[in-house]
């Protein structure tokens, strides 16, 4: 049989290198898949290829597959890691110019849209999961991985054990969210400590693993559709809403940065572009300047 172009030894070595570099598990899965697609395209091991093959493959993605610029950049990042770190050949990517990723303003639901989405959830179980995502600014992987011990009611804190890049943080646990989570626990009493565990396809019993991320996305999409919301929103929009609505309510942007777990303030500052009410209420310094007129 023909040798696998992305052999298992190389895949595992790349996974180990990414784990050492602190890349999140989801990112590691995506990078390995993209690197394997590059190897399959030429039906040759990556170690026997170089800059010309990488350039040809990226052009193929742009010209023939017509992939979005952001998707091509993910392929490029995966291949760059493969060569620069795992294969120790950083020179392969030298001279290949790629566009800088464009930062688009996030799609943010209004407060009224959030209410409608929560009201239209398929079940109380899904409603509580979506409500927690909004109330604490959680990503899919964060809300689905919540455990009972993450609720610190004494300090009004919610512990996020493994955020993006496997980095832990704390976020807000308000009285309303605490009450909802307690009611959720009394209703379902899921075993194994998960707040939102997966359900078996046949038995519908709770399993000892968190709800899959795709299931969280599907729960959001179904609720948005039932709520009659036509514009394109995703589960991650609840996190955007959390940040934007806090900013509109006057919460300091550095505080929001900590709650979201952003390493760079520039990432958090994107919400200033969509917090229109805050912009409208911000006085110009001219209003306080004594011009003598």
SVG drawing of the C-alpha trace seen along z (x, -y; Angstrom):
<svg xmlns="http://www.w3.org/2000/svg" viewBox="-40 -85 56 87">
<polyline fill="none" stroke="black" stroke-width="0.4" points="0.0,0.0 1.1,-3.6 2.7,-5.4 0.5,-8.0 1.9,-11.4 1.3,-12.8 2.5,-9.7 1.3,-9.1 4.7,-9.7 4.9,-13.1 1.3,-13.9 2.0,-13.0 5.2,-15.0 3.4,-18.0 0.7,-17.6 3.4,-17.4 5.1,-20.5 1.8,-22.4 1.0,-21.3 4.4,-22.5 3.7,-25.9 0.5,-26.2 -1.9,-25.9 -5.4,-25.0 -6.6,-21.4 -9.1,-22.7 -6.3,-24.6 -4.1,-21.5 -6.8,-19.5 -7.3,-22.1 -3.6,-22.5 -3.0,-18.8 -6.0,-18.5 -4.8,-21.4 -1.2,-20.1 -2.5,-16.6 -4.5,-18.2 -1.4,-19.8 0.4,-16.5 -2.5,-14.7 -2.6,-17.3 0.8,-16.3 0.7,-12.7 4.2,-13.2 5.5,-13.5 6.0,-17.2 9.6,-16.6 10.3,-15.9 8.7,-19.2 9.6,-22.9 8.8,-26.5 7.6,-25.9 5.1,-23.2 3.8,-25.4 3.4,-28.4 1.6,-26.2 -0.7,-24.7 -1.8,-28.2 -2.4,-29.4 -4.5,-26.3 -6.6,-27.2 -7.1,-30.8 -7.6,-30.2 -9.2,-26.8 -10.9,-26.2 -11.7,-29.9 -11.5,-29.7 -12.0,-32.7 -8.9,-34.7 -9.2,-33.9 -9.4,-30.1 -6.2,-30.3 -4.4,-32.1 -5.3,-29.2 -3.8,-26.7 -0.7,-28.9 -0.4,-29.1 -0.6,-25.3 2.0,-24.7 4.3,-27.4 4.2,-25.6 4.8,-22.3 8.0,-23.5 9.3,-26.0 8.8,-24.0 8.2,-20.3 10.5,-19.9 13.0,-22.6 12.9,-24.3 11.7,-27.9 13.2,-29.0 10.5,-27.2 8.0,-30.0 10.4,-32.8 9.5,-35.0 5.9,-33.8 3.9,-37.0 0.4,-36.6 -2.3,-39.3 -2.6,-40.5 -5.9,-39.2 -8.7,-41.8 -10.4,-42.5 -14.1,-42.7 -16.5,-44.3 -18.2,-41.5 -21.8,-40.7 -23.4,-41.7 -27.0,-40.8 -29.0,-43.6 -30.3,-43.1 -33.8,-42.5 -32.4,-39.9 -30.7,-38.1 -34.0,-38.0 -35.8,-36.6 -33.1,-33.9 -33.2,-32.8 -37.0,-32.7 -37.0,-30.6 -34.5,-27.9 -35.6,-24.4 -35.5,-23.4 -34.7,-24.7 -31.4,-22.8 -30.4,-24.7 -31.8,-28.0 -29.5,-27.8 -26.5,-27.0 -27.1,-29.9 -27.9,-32.2 -24.6,-31.3 -22.7,-32.0 -24.2,-35.5 -24.1,-36.3 -20.4,-35.4 -19.0,-36.0 -18.1,-32.4 -17.0,-30.7 -18.6,-27.4 -15.7,-25.3 -15.8,-27.2 -19.6,-27.0 -19.8,-23.3 -16.9,-22.4 -18.3,-24.0 -18.4,-21.9 -20.1,-22.2 -16.9,-23.1 -16.4,-26.1 -19.3,-27.9 -17.8,-30.1 -21.0,-31.4 -19.1,-32.7 -17.0,-35.1 -19.5,-35.6 -17.0,-34.3 -17.2,-31.7 -14.0,-29.8 -13.0,-29.1 -10.5,-26.3 -9.4,-26.0 -10.0,-29.0 -8.5,-29.7 -4.9,-28.5 -5.7,-26.4 -5.5,-29.6 -7.6,-29.7 -9.4,-32.9 -12.3,-34.1 -15.4,-35.9 -18.5,-37.4 -21.1,-35.3 -24.1,-37.6 -27.1,-36.7 -29.4,-36.1 -26.9,-33.6 -26.3,-31.9 -30.0,-31.4 -30.4,-30.0 -27.6,-27.6 -28.9,-26.4 -32.4,-25.8 -30.8,-24.0 -28.9,-21.7 -32.1,-20.9 -34.0,-20.1 -31.5,-17.8 -28.9,-16.8 -26.5,-15.6 -23.9,-13.1 -20.1,-13.2 -20.0,-17.0 -20.6,-18.4 -23.1,-21.3 -23.9,-20.7 -23.1,-17.1 -23.6,-15.3 -26.6,-13.0 -26.5,-9.6 -28.0,-9.4 -30.2,-6.4 -30.8,-6.4 -30.8,-10.2 -29.1,-9.7 -26.3,-12.0 -22.8,-10.9 -19.5,-11.5 -18.3,-14.1 -19.3,-17.7 -21.8,-18.7 -20.2,-18.8 -19.5,-22.3 -21.5,-21.6 -24.5,-20.8 -24.1,-24.2 -24.0,-25.9 -27.0,-24.0 -29.0,-25.0 -28.2,-28.6 -29.1,-28.4 -32.4,-26.8 -33.3,-29.4 -32.4,-32.3 -34.5,-30.8 -37.4,-30.2 -37.0,-33.8 -37.4,-35.1 -33.9,-36.6 -32.8,-36.7 -29.4,-38.3 -26.4,-36.1 -25.6,-35.5 -23.6,-32.7 -23.2,-31.3 -20.1,-33.4 -22.3,-36.5 -23.5,-36.0 -19.9,-36.6 -19.8,-39.7 -23.0,-40.9 -21.7,-40.4 -18.7,-42.6 -20.5,-45.3 -23.4,-45.6 -21.0,-45.9 -19.1,-48.6 -22.4,-50.5 -23.2,-50.3 -20.0,-52.1 -17.8,-49.2 -14.1,-49.9 -12.6,-48.3 -9.6,-46.9 -12.1,-45.1 -13.9,-43.7 -10.5,-42.5 -9.9,-40.5 -13.4,-39.0 -13.0,-37.9 -9.5,-36.6 -7.9,-38.7 -4.2,-38.9 -4.1,-42.1 -6.3,-45.2 -6.5,-45.8 -8.6,-42.6 -11.1,-44.0 -11.1,-47.4 -12.9,-46.1 -16.1,-46.3 -15.8,-50.1 -16.6,-50.1 -20.0,-48.6 -21.0,-50.1 -22.8,-53.0 -24.7,-54.2 -21.5,-54.7 -20.0,-56.7 -23.2,-58.8 -23.0,-59.6 -19.3,-60.5 -18.8,-64.3 -16.2,-66.0 -13.4,-67.6 -14.4,-70.8 -17.6,-70.9 -15.4,-71.4 -12.9,-73.8 -13.2,-77.4 -12.8,-79.1 -14.0,-82.5 -16.8,-82.5"/>
</svg>
